[in-house]
Amino acid sequence: MTSPTGTGVALVTPFNAKGQLDLDGLTALVHHCIAGGVDFLVAMGTTAESATLSKEEKHDAIQCILSANQGQLPVVLGVGGNNTAAVVEDFASIPDGIDAILSVSPFYNKPTQEGIYQHFLTIAAATDLPVILYNVPGRTACNVTAETTLRLAHDVENIVAVKEASGDMGQVMAIIRDAPEDFAVLSGDDNLTLAMLSMGGHGVISVSGQGFPKPFSNMVSLALDGHVVQARSPHYALLDITNMLFEEGNPAGIKMVLQELGVCESYVRQPLWAISEDLTSRICTATKALMD
């Protein structure tokens, strides 16, 4: 994997009623996504509730994903944090079978732009794998500016893409316009994906795409092929339910979709909590309508 393109999905981590890993559910999820035509899988992102998983659970979940995938799709692994030295240490134990790394900008510390640049410079030097930057200021409290992203894109050979979830379309356009030709700009906001692709973006790392891989992948493929008008149909079909998925936090919403589809159960770990009865009803109704 050099520059990732197309539909990537940020996999959830299924749990059973006792709060333990549900590896059968995770296997079913991987198969569901592959059958739905997605282009790559992302393990241990925020959607995986990785902050609440032990090292042993992360290892077991990653191995499960790799085993279920059987080399059919590239697998991207989320490895990031707000302690640069600890991230470098984690890079040393990345298992075989991982094709690229997704690394979130440091959270909580609120580093300067120079601090963010030096952080990514340091961690990229610690691996030969391609590195995808992840800018999500709504979670990190610190935006990675277009200037910093472009500086890294031009200066560091194995920084090959950015998952851009700032919601700032002006920032997105500046990155697309001035990035190296082989640098991929990926949407981190499901409902902004079509807009980003129409401006020259290269793909998405999606939450809702794992629930509805066929229509979501179809939308992305149409847009990448230049058929933006045709891509509007699946985009608008998914618009309302995608908004619902984030009403009460991620990944409780998408896990309810997956339960409704019979892929895995909807349990989440504290401090996350199950979605309300009202939202559950609306999500299940919308899911059934999309499956008809």
C-alpha positions as CSV (number, residue, x, y, z in Angstrom):
1,M,0.0,0.0,0.0
2,T,1.4,3.4,-1.0
3,S,-1.3,6.0,-1.1
4,P,-4.6,4.6,0.1
5,T,-7.6,5.4,-2.1
6,G,-11.3,4.5,-2.2
7,T,-13.4,3.3,0.7
8,G,-11.7,2.4,4.0
9,V,-13.7,1.5,7.0
10,A,-12.8,2.1,10.7
11,L,-13.9,-1.2,12.2
12,V,-15.7,-1.4,15.5
13,T,-14.6,-3.8,18.2
14,P,-17.6,-6.1,19.0
15,F,-18.2,-7.1,22.7
16,N,-20.5,-9.7,24.2
17,A,-22.9,-9.1,27.1
18,K,-20.1,-9.7,29.6
19,G,-18.0,-7.0,28.1
20,Q,-15.5,-9.4,26.5
21,L,-14.2,-9.3,23.0
22,D,-16.5,-10.9,20.5
23,L,-14.0,-12.3,18.0
24,D,-16.7,-14.2,16.1
25,G,-18.6,-10.9,15.6
26,L,-15.4,-9.2,14.5
27,T,-14.8,-11.9,12.0
28,A,-18.3,-11.5,10.7
29,L,-17.8,-7.8,10.4
30,V,-14.6,-8.2,8.3
31,H,-16.4,-10.6,6.0
32,H,-19.4,-8.2,5.8
33,C,-17.1,-5.3,4.7
34,I,-15.2,-7.4,2.2
35,A,-18.4,-8.7,0.6
36,G,-19.7,-5.1,0.4
37,G,-16.8,-4.1,-1.7
38,V,-14.7,-1.8,0.5
39,D,-11.1,-1.1,-0.5
40,F,-9.2,-1.3,2.8
41,L,-9.8,-2.0,6.5
42,V,-8.7,0.2,9.5
43,A,-8.1,-1.5,12.8
44,M,-7.8,0.2,16.2
45,G,-9.0,3.6,15.3
46,T,-11.2,5.7,17.6
47,T,-14.3,3.8,16.4
48,A,-12.7,0.6,17.7
49,E,-12.9,1.9,21.3
50,S,-9.1,1.4,21.4
51,A,-8.8,3.6,24.4
52,T,-10.6,1.0,26.5
53,L,-8.8,-2.1,25.2
54,S,-5.9,-3.7,27.0
55,K,-2.7,-4.5,25.0
56,E,-3.7,-8.2,25.0
57,E,-7.2,-7.4,23.7
58,K,-5.7,-5.1,20.9
59,H,-3.4,-7.9,19.9
60,D,-6.2,-10.5,19.8
61,A,-8.5,-8.1,17.8
62,I,-5.8,-7.3,15.3
63,Q,-4.9,-10.9,14.8
64,C,-8.6,-11.7,14.3
65,I,-8.9,-9.0,11.6
66,L,-5.8,-10.3,9.8
67,S,-7.0,-13.9,10.0
68,A,-10.5,-13.0,8.8
69,N,-9.2,-10.8,6.0
70,Q,-6.7,-13.5,4.7
71,G,-4.8,-10.8,2.7
72,Q,-7.8,-9.9,0.6
73,L,-7.6,-6.1,1.5
74,P,-4.9,-3.8,2.8
75,V,-5.1,-3.4,6.6
76,V,-4.3,0.0,8.2
77,L,-3.5,0.0,11.9
78,G,-4.2,2.9,14.2
79,V,-1.1,3.7,16.3
80,G,-1.1,7.2,17.9
81,G,-1.0,9.1,21.1
82,N,0.2,12.2,22.9
83,N,3.5,10.8,24.1
84,T,5.8,10.7,21.1
85,A,8.3,8.3,22.7
86,A,5.5,5.9,23.6
87,V,4.2,5.9,20.0
88,V,7.7,5.1,18.7
89,E,7.8,2.2,21.2
90,D,4.4,1.0,19.9
91,F,5.7,1.1,16.3
92,A,8.3,-1.5,17.2
93,S,5.6,-4.2,17.9
94,I,3.4,-3.7,14.8
95,P,2.6,-7.2,13.6
96,D,3.3,-8.6,10.2
97,G,0.4,-8.2,7.8
98,I,-0.1,-4.5,8.4
99,D,0.1,-2.3,5.3
100,A,0.1,1.2,6.7
101,I,-0.4,3.2,9.9
102,L,-3.0,5.8,10.8
103,S,-1.7,8.1,13.5
104,V,-3.8,10.8,15.2
105,S,-2.4,14.2,16.0
106,P,-1.4,14.4,19.7
107,F,-4.4,15.2,21.9
108,Y,-4.8,17.0,25.2
109,N,-1.3,18.4,25.2
110,K,-2.3,21.1,22.6
111,P,1.2,21.3,20.9
112,T,2.1,24.1,18.6
113,Q,2.2,23.5,14.8
114,E,6.0,23.0,15.1
115,G,5.4,20.5,17.8
116,I,2.9,18.6,15.7
117,Y,5.4,18.6,12.7
118,Q,8.3,17.4,14.9
119,H,6.0,14.6,16.4
120,F,5.2,13.2,13.0
121,L,8.7,13.6,11.8
122,T,9.9,11.5,14.7
123,I,7.4,8.7,14.4
124,A,7.6,8.5,10.7
125,A,11.4,7.9,11.0
126,A,10.6,5.0,13.3
127,T,8.9,2.8,10.6
128,D,9.2,1.8,7.0
129,L,5.5,1.6,6.7
130,P,3.4,4.3,5.0
131,V,1.9,6.7,7.6
132,I,-1.5,8.4,7.3
133,L,-1.9,11.5,9.3
134,Y,-5.2,11.9,11.2
135,N,-6.5,15.4,11.9
136,V,-9.6,15.4,14.1
137,P,-9.6,18.7,16.1
138,G,-13.0,17.9,17.6
139,R,-11.3,15.1,19.6
140,T,-7.7,16.5,19.9
141,A,-8.5,20.1,20.7
142,C,-5.8,21.1,18.2
143,N,-6.2,21.5,14.5
144,V,-3.4,20.5,12.1
145,T,-3.3,23.3,9.7
146,A,-3.1,22.9,5.9
147,E,0.4,24.4,6.1
148,T,1.6,21.7,8.6
149,T,0.0,18.9,6.7
150,L,1.6,20.1,3.4
151,R,5.0,20.5,5.1
152,L,4.9,16.9,6.2
153,A,3.6,15.7,2.9
154,H,6.5,17.3,1.0
155,D,9.2,16.7,3.6
156,V,8.6,13.1,4.7
157,E,8.6,10.3,2.1
158,N,6.6,7.7,4.0
159,I,3.8,10.2,5.1
160,V,1.5,9.3,2.2
161,A,-2.0,10.6,3.2
162,V,-4.1,12.5,5.6
163,K,-7.5,11.6,7.1
164,E,-8.9,15.1,7.3
165,A,-11.8,15.5,9.8
166,S,-11.6,19.2,10.5
167,G,-14.8,19.9,8.6
168,D,-13.1,22.9,7.1
169,M,-13.6,22.7,3.4
170,G,-11.2,25.6,2.7
171,Q,-8.5,23.7,4.6
172,V,-9.3,20.6,2.6
173,M,-9.1,22.4,-0.7
174,A,-5.7,23.9,0.2
175,I,-4.3,20.5,1.0
176,I,-5.7,18.9,-2.2
177,R,-4.4,21.8,-4.4
178,D,-0.8,21.9,-3.0
179,A,-0.1,18.3,-1.9
180,P,2.4,16.1,-3.9
181,E,0.7,14.2,-6.7
182,D,1.0,10.9,-4.9
183,F,-0.3,12.2,-1.5
184,A,-3.9,11.1,-0.7
185,V,-6.5,13.3,1.0
186,L,-9.1,11.1,2.7
187,S,-12.4,12.2,4.2
188,G,-12.8,11.8,7.9
189,D,-16.4,13.0,7.8
190,D,-18.8,10.5,6.1
191,N,-21.3,13.1,5.0
192,L,-18.6,15.4,3.5
193,T,-17.0,12.6,1.5
194,L,-18.8,13.3,-1.8
195,A,-18.0,17.0,-1.5
196,M,-14.3,16.2,-0.9
197,L,-14.1,13.7,-3.7
198,S,-15.7,16.2,-6.1
199,M,-12.9,18.6,-5.2
200,G,-10.2,16.1,-5.9
201,G,-10.0,14.0,-2.7
202,H,-9.0,10.4,-3.0
203,G,-11.2,8.4,-0.6
204,V,-12.5,8.1,2.9
205,I,-12.0,6.3,6.2
206,S,-15.6,5.8,7.1
207,V,-17.7,4.7,10.1
208,S,-21.1,4.3,8.3
209,G,-19.4,2.4,5.4
210,Q,-19.1,-0.7,7.5
211,G,-22.8,-0.8,8.1
212,F,-23.7,-0.1,4.5
213,P,-20.6,-1.1,2.5
214,K,-22.2,-1.6,-0.9
215,P,-24.0,1.8,-1.2
216,F,-21.2,3.7,0.4
217,S,-18.5,2.1,-1.7
218,N,-20.7,2.6,-4.8
219,M,-20.9,6.3,-4.0
220,V,-17.1,6.6,-3.6
221,S,-16.4,4.6,-6.8
222,L,-18.8,6.7,-8.8
223,A,-17.3,10.0,-7.6
224,L,-13.7,8.8,-8.1
225,D,-14.6,7.9,-11.7
226,G,-16.0,11.4,-12.3
227,H,-19.7,10.5,-12.0
228,V,-20.5,13.0,-9.3
229,V,-24.1,13.4,-10.3
230,Q,-24.8,9.7,-10.2
231,A,-23.0,9.5,-6.8
232,R,-25.6,11.9,-5.3
233,S,-28.2,9.1,-5.1
234,P,-26.3,6.8,-2.6
235,H,-25.0,9.9,-0.8
236,Y,-28.4,11.3,-0.1
237,A,-29.8,7.8,0.7
238,L,-27.3,7.5,3.5
239,L,-27.4,11.2,4.7
240,D,-30.0,11.0,7.4
241,I,-28.8,7.7,9.0
242,T,-25.2,8.8,9.0
243,N,-26.3,11.9,11.0
244,M,-28.2,9.6,13.4
245,L,-25.0,7.5,13.9
246,F,-23.3,10.4,15.6
247,E,-26.2,11.9,17.6
248,E,-25.2,10.2,20.8
249,G,-21.6,9.3,20.2
250,N,-19.6,6.9,18.1
251,P,-19.6,3.9,17.9
252,A,-22.8,3.2,19.7
253,G,-24.9,4.2,16.7
254,I,-23.0,2.1,14.1
255,K,-23.0,-0.8,16.5
256,M,-26.8,-0.7,16.6
257,V,-26.9,-0.8,12.8
258,L,-24.6,-3.8,12.9
259,Q,-26.8,-5.5,15.5
260,E,-29.9,-4.8,13.3
261,L,-28.1,-6.4,10.4
262,G,-27.1,-9.5,12.4
263,V,-23.4,-8.9,12.2
264,C,-22.6,-8.4,15.9
265,E,-24.1,-7.1,19.1
266,S,-24.3,-3.4,20.0
267,Y,-22.5,-3.4,23.4
268,V,-20.0,-0.6,24.1
269,R,-17.6,-0.1,27.0
270,Q,-17.8,2.7,29.6
271,P,-17.5,5.6,29.6
272,L,-19.5,5.1,26.4
273,W,-23.1,4.1,26.8
274,A,-25.9,2.6,24.8
275,I,-28.0,4.9,22.7
276,S,-31.5,5.9,23.7
277,E,-34.6,4.0,22.9
278,D,-35.8,6.8,20.6
279,L,-32.5,6.8,18.6
280,T,-32.5,3.0,18.5
281,S,-35.9,3.0,17.0
282,R,-35.0,5.6,14.3
283,I,-31.8,3.8,13.4
284,C,-33.4,0.4,13.1
285,T,-36.2,1.8,11.0
286,A,-33.8,3.6,8.7
287,T,-31.6,0.5,8.4
288,K,-34.5,-1.7,7.4
289,A,-35.5,0.9,4.8
290,L,-32.0,0.9,3.3
291,M,-32.0,-2.9,3.1
292,D,-35.3,-3.1,1.2
